[in-house]
């Protein structure tokens, strides 16, 4: 039972719960960014290149069309998906940077530690005490 109690204490610490909440919110934020990139950014970039960004690919080997008209056996490098995911990452990283920057700005700045008091050092005081005792 000791190990179970120790795990419960660990799991209920504030930091672990904060990380879990942050993870869930990050996953939700990722879907927002993905829809923004797919619905807004990619079409705008597609206007520039006259193609849909997600459809950009380098075909290594052509496939054949089946009865339904679907291409089967095609080997291609889907660099459009990769570029879209890089854009997603850059947006998420920038927003997280801005959030952390805002949090750091709101934190109370630590005051510098007070300086050691000016005056004689401990060794000087001990030497003075020794000299006073030796005069008696």
C-alpha positions in Angstrom: 0.0 0.0 0.0 3.0 2.4 0.5 3.7 2.5 -3.2 0.1 3.2 -4.1 0.0 6.1 -1.6 3.2 7.4 -2.9 1.9 7.3 -6.5 -1.3 9.1 -5.4 0.7 11.8 -3.7 2.8 12.2 -6.9 -0.2 12.3 -9.2 -2.1 14.9 -7.2 0.8 17.3 -7.1 -0.1 20.7 -8.6 2.6 20.5 -11.3 1.4 17.2 -12.8 -2.2 18.4 -12.9 -1.0 21.6 -14.6 0.9 19.7 -17.2 -2.1 17.5 -17.9 -4.4 20.5 -18.4 -1.8 22.2 -20.6 -1.5 19.0 -22.7 -5.3 18.9 -23.2 -5.4 22.6 -24.1 -2.5 22.2 -26.4 -4.2 19.4 -28.3 -7.4 21.5 -28.7 -5.3 24.5 -29.8 -3.6 22.3 -32.4 -6.9 21.5 -34.0 -7.8 25.2 -34.2 -4.4 25.9 -35.8 -4.8 23.0 -38.2 -8.3 24.3 -39.3 -6.9 27.8 -39.6 -4.0 26.6 -41.8 -6.2 24.3 -43.9 -9.0 26.8 -44.3 -7.3 30.2 -44.5 -3.5 29.9 -45.0 -3.4 27.1 -47.5 -6.1 28.6 -49.9 -4.3 31.9 -49.8 -1.0 30.3 -50.6 -2.8 28.1 -53.2 -3.9 31.3 -55.0 -0.2 32.3 -55.3 0.9 28.9 -56.7 -2.4 28.2 -58.5 -2.8 24.8 -56.8 -4.1 23.4 -53.5 -1.3 23.2 -51.0 -2.2 19.8 -49.7 -2.2 18.3 -53.3 1.4 19.3 -54.0 3.4 16.1 -54.4 6.3 14.6 -56.4 5.2 11.4 -58.1 7.9 8.8 -58.1 5.8 6.0 -59.7 2.4 6.4 -61.3 -0.4 4.3 -60.1 -3.3 2.8 -62.0 -7.0 3.8 -61.8 -9.4 1.2 -60.5 -13.1 0.8 -61.4 -14.1 3.6 -59.0 -11.6 6.0 -60.6 -9.4 5.9 -57.5 -5.6 5.8 -58.2 -4.0 2.7 -56.7 -0.3 1.9 -56.4 1.0 5.5 -56.7 4.3 6.2 -55.0 4.7 9.9 -54.2 6.4 12.3 -51.9 3.6 14.4 -50.3 5.6 17.6 -49.7 2.5 19.7 -49.6 1.4 18.0 -46.4 4.8 18.5 -45.0 4.8 22.2 -45.7 1.3 22.5 -44.2 2.5 20.8 -41.0 5.6 23.0 -40.8 3.3 26.1 -41.1 1.1 24.6 -38.3 4.2 24.1 -36.1 5.5 27.6 -36.7 2.1 29.1 -35.8 1.8 26.9 -32.6 5.4 27.7 -31.6 4.9 31.4 -32.1 1.7 31.5 -30.1 3.3 29.5 -27.3 6.2 31.9 -27.3 3.8 34.8 -27.0 1.9 33.1 -24.1 5.2 32.3 -22.2 6.4 35.9 -22.8 3.1 37.3 -21.4 3.3 35.0 -18.4 6.9 36.0 -17.7 5.9 39.7 -17.9 3.2 39.2 -15.3 5.4 37.4 -12.8 6.7 39.4 -10.0 10.4 40.2 -10.5 12.6 38.8 -7.8 14.3 41.4 -5.6 18.1 41.1 -5.5 19.5 39.6 -2.3 20.5 42.2 0.2 24.3 42.9 0.3 26.3 41.7 3.2 26.6 44.4 5.9 29.6 46.6 5.6 32.1 46.6 8.4 34.9 44.4 9.8 35.0 40.8 8.6 34.5 37.9 11.0 38.2 37.2 11.0 38.9 40.8 12.0 36.4 40.6 14.9 37.9 37.3 16.1 41.4 38.8 15.9 40.3 41.8 17.9 38.6 39.5 20.6 41.8 37.4 20.8 43.9 40.5 21.3 41.6 41.8 24.0 41.7 38.5 25.8 45.4 38.2 25.6 45.8 41.7 27.3 44.2 40.5 30.5 
